[in-house]
Amino acid sequence: MDSSLRLFIRQFGGVVLAALVPVILIAFMSIPFNLGGHPGDVRSAAAPVAQHMT
């Protein structure tokens, strides 16, 4: 593989990761917060029945 192609792939991968990491972190932190727990967890009886995420 050519060294310039290897450099391009490395830089492109860095840009893709730099764009995806914040999106993934925000999604995995904000969705459980809005739902009041992780999806699939058993809800307690005192938890509100339904909440809209907007």
ZATOR-572625 format. One line per 8 residues: number of its first residue (from 1); for each residue y, z, x of C-alpha. Coordinates in Angstrom, 1 decimal, decimal comma. Each point is the difference from the previous one (the first is absolute). Layout:
# residues N
NUM = Y Z X | ... $
This chain:
# residues 54
1 = 0,0 0,0 0,0 | 3,4 -0,9 1,3 | 2,2 2,9 1,1 | 2,9 -1,1 -2,2 | -2,3 -0,1 -3,1 | -1,4 3,4 0,9 | 3,6 1,3 0,2 | 0,9 -1,6 -3,3 $
9 = -3,0 1,5 -1,8 | 0,8 3,5 1,5 | 3,6 -0,2 -1,1 | -0,9 -1,4 -3,5 | -2,5 2,8 -0,5 | 2,6 2,6 1,0 | 2,4 -1,4 -2,5 | -2,6 0,0 -2,8 $
17 = -1,0 3,6 0,8 | 3,6 1,1 0,2 | 0,6 -1,5 -3,5 | -3,2 1,4 -1,6 | -0,2 3,5 1,4 | 3,1 1,3 -1,9 | -1,1 -1,7 -3,2 | -3,4 1,5 0,2 $
25 = 1,4 3,5 0,9 | 2,4 -0,1 -2,9 | -2,6 -1,2 -2,5 | -2,6 2,7 1,0 | 2,6 2,8 -0,1 | 2,0 -1,0 -3,1 | -2,7 -1,1 -2,4 | -1,9 3,4 0,1 $
33 = 3,4 1,8 -0,3 | 0,9 -2,0 -3,1 | -3,5 0,5 -1,5 | -0,1 3,7 0,8 | -3,1 -0,4 2,1 | -2,2 -2,6 1,6 | -1,5 -2,7 -2,3 | -3,6 1,0 -0,8 $
41 = 0,6 3,7 0,4 | -0,9 2,3 -2,9 | 3,1 1,1 -1,8 | 0,5 3,6 -1,1 | 0,5 0,8 -3,7 | 3,6 1,1 0,7 | 1,0 -3,4 1,4 | 2,2 -2,2 -2,1 $
49 = -2,1 -2,6 -1,9 | 1,8 -3,2 0,8 | 3,1 -0,9 2,0 | 1,6 -3,3 0,6 | 0,5 -0,9 3,6 | 3,5 -1,4 -0,4 $
